[in-house]
Amino acid sequence: MDMGRNLFVRREVETAKAYSPGLSVDEIRDLYGLERIIKLASNENPLGASPMARRAVERAAGSIFRYAQSGSPRLAEAIAAMHRVKPECVALGNGSDEVIDLLIRCRAEPGRHNIVTFKPCYSLYALQAGFCGVELRTAPLRKDFSFDWEALLTLVDGMTSLVFVTTPDNPSGYCPPARELEALAGRLPAETLLVLDEAYMDFAAYADGAVDGALADYSLLPRFNELNNVIILRTFSKSYGLAGLRLGYGLMPAALAGYLRRVRLPFSVNTLAEAAGLAVLRDRDFHLASLREVERGRALLSRELTGLGCPVYPSLSNFIMFSPPPGASLSAAGLFDALLRRGVILRRLDSYGLPEFLRVSVGKEEENILFLEHLQELLAAV
Ligand SMILES: Cc1ncc(COP(=O)(O)O)c(C=O)c1O
């Protein structure tokens, strides 16, 4: 008997695809019985978690029987102070994924509005738009994965409620200059909001040994208070090392942030995430060390992958997109499987429509070197 026929679900749910995550360490350990696994699949922090965050979580553990303070105002204030924006403009979420979902649900009405982005792009924009029944229009990236603003703008009309741009982009690592983003914001219709997903911006903005040393070159965040049609999304999952706790936020016009707070499920930011978030904002040494480690590792991976003959895409993020050397007997999928059997997890990009590429997250130095050694052996073996 087809039980599915008796279930009333919305059409969008029936056809919805699930998010395709990177493989986990436990999955691969169980599958291949390996002892040492190197996970370079999900752009996590190579240094792990900040010691100050761990201590804060331990201290907060005694209060997990209580609900968190509604709206996490202390954290919103700390974030606002860091970015020099008003606390009312900060909308927190259970990861920036929740903020993306809330923006779509609050701002895009099915059958009326549309959302515009590039293709390929971070998959959640399309997944949540599809689930909400909202039209998603996509402009192709250029062959070199740079952004074709004219192609994007031809899709925008008076009913475009959100334009999503990921910068630096996932999965390519491409990062456009801030002046191009400002020009784009200036050309959008009055009601359209430009959402800049800056999940990886810390890695681009780190320069000359300083956090945010190059921020103004790549981000509109320093201009946020002057621009009234720009939303900036940030996450604690990458440079702050809190992916498992789920914490992200958006900076946006105060009225819209108020709607998001109204619609968000109560307490979606939990007690431990809030405590850890406050702690990592204070742990400047850990943040700086993380950015330094990524800059060093990215340079090593990029140089060595190129040396092995792999086409490598220039990245300002904490990952690198590459493909096997032209003429190699292993395809991207074959290479991915062979590395997996040796305990190295990369990210296949089939779900981005890019089956010929792989993405490697920058790991700790020893992990990067081990990955490169395995890769070299595999490429030499056939
Ligand atoms: C471009 C982009 N935006 C948002 C996210 C979601 O991050 P979070 O862990 O804050 O939900 C990711 C995570 O991989 C991402 O790549």
The ligand as an SDF file (V2000), in Angstrom:
LIG
                    3D

 16 16  0  0  0  0  0  0  0  0999 V2000
   27.3950   30.9160    1.8540 C   0  0  0  0  0  0  0  0  0  0  0  0
   26.8900   30.3630    3.1330 C   0  0  0  0  0  0  0  0  0  0  0  0
   25.9250   31.0120    3.7940 N   0  0  0  0  0  0  0  0  0  0  0  0
   25.4370   30.5510    4.9420 C   0  0  0  0  0  0  0  0  0  0  0  0
   25.8930   29.3800    5.4980 C   0  0  0  0  0  0  0  0  0  0  0  0
   25.2320   28.8680    6.7530 C   0  0  0  0  0  0  0  0  0  0  0  0
   25.9670   29.0450    7.8500 O   0  0  0  0  0  0  0  0  0  0  0  0
   25.3500   28.7690    9.3010 P   0  0  0  0  0  0  0  0  0  0  0  0
   26.1540   27.6640    9.8530 O   0  0  0  0  0  0  0  0  0  0  0  0
   25.5080   30.0660   10.0250 O   0  0  0  0  0  0  0  0  0  0  0  0
   23.9040   28.4190    9.1250 O   0  0  0  0  0  0  0  0  0  0  0  0
   26.8860   28.6540    4.8500 C   0  0  0  0  0  0  0  0  0  0  0  0
   27.3630   27.3830    5.4370 C   0  0  0  0  0  0  0  0  0  0  0  0
   28.0570   26.6110    4.8900 O   0  0  0  0  0  0  0  0  0  0  0  0
   27.3920   29.1490    3.6330 C   0  0  0  0  0  0  0  0  0  0  0  0
   28.3150   28.4780    2.9430 O   0  0  0  0  0  0  0  0  0  0  0  0
  1  2  1  0
  2  3  1  0
  2 15  2  0
  3  4  2  0
  4  5  1  0
  5  6  1  0
  5 12  2  0
  6  7  1  0
  7  8  1  0
  8  9  2  0
  8 10  1  0
  8 11  1  0
 12 13  1  0
 12 15  1  0
 13 14  2  0
 15 16  1  0
M  END
$$$$
